[in-house]
Amino acid sequence: MTARRATRTPSTTTVVLSGSADAAIRTEALHFTTSAANELWDLTDIVRAVVERAGVRHGQVTVYTPHTTTSVVINESETGFLNDFKARIDRLVPADAYYEHDDHAVRTENLQEDEFINGHAHVRQLLVGQPSVTVPVVDGEVLLGQWQRVMFVELDQGRERRAFIHAQGV
């Protein structure tokens, strides 16, 4: 029997943005391309690797997304649950409903020439989570529960995305 996998893991390397020789501090950028709305990417192993490269024994690691239509969440990476999430978020915040954000006859702020029709994705982001999570690190271990995974959630449409992983401590 082939195991089902609901999340994807980016197959890319991170770029070191900052580091310190004094304290254990390291920030890395992860660049990857999502392919669809409501897609979840499991960053857990990448986060653990950044903590290890930083040499953090006691501290914390923060995972942050700079996009307003994505979130970083901690939850279980189990196909049935993630399919349930996708079905419920589509039902709760349908993409084909009216969103003032998408009505350019009304909206006058933060407009771009190549603006996506994505009011639903902005609403979903506020309901789903926040742009970052912070997890304690003790004895070099990222303290996640048995089934917890750090996941990047694409709530809009597939495109180039970034996540930043910042580990700090001693």
Secondary structure, 3 states (H helix, E strand, C coil): CCCCCCCECCCCCEEEEEECCCCEEEEEEEEEECCCCCEEEECHHHHHHHHHHHCCCEEEEEEECCCCCEEEEEEECCHHHHHHHHHHHHHHCCCCCCCHHHCCCCCCCCCCCCCCCCHHHHHHHHHHCECEEEEEEECCEECCCCCEEEEEEECCCCCEEEEEEEEEEC
